Amino acid sequence: MELTEILTIVTIVVTWIFGVIAKKCGWFNNNLIPLQNIAIGVIVAVIEWIITKDFSTAIALSGILAGGAYDIFHNLEKIVKKG
């Protein structure tokens, strides 16, 4: 299985799970959805590392993690200022 396939499958599954959680839990609003970027990045990096034992791909996936982390902190800041 190639990295593209792994990323696609993990993205679909994680997005679906977070969508179900968002619909059932009122506190999990759109501002917290960037958590899925972090989850996707971590899961794909771990799977890729398990398969290849190569950290270079895991490091390359840090872009997904960084984007998700930035978005979540930015959105949490907006929530705190709003509240």
Secondary structure as GFF3:
##gff-version 3
##sequence-region A 1 83
A	DSSP	alpha_helix	3	24	.	.	.	ID=ss1
A	DSSP	three_ten_helix	30	32	.	.	.	ID=ss2
A	DSSP	alpha_helix	35	52	.	.	.	ID=ss3
A	DSSP	alpha_helix	55	60	.	.	.	ID=ss4
A	DSSP	alpha_helix	62	82	.	.	.	ID=ss5
###
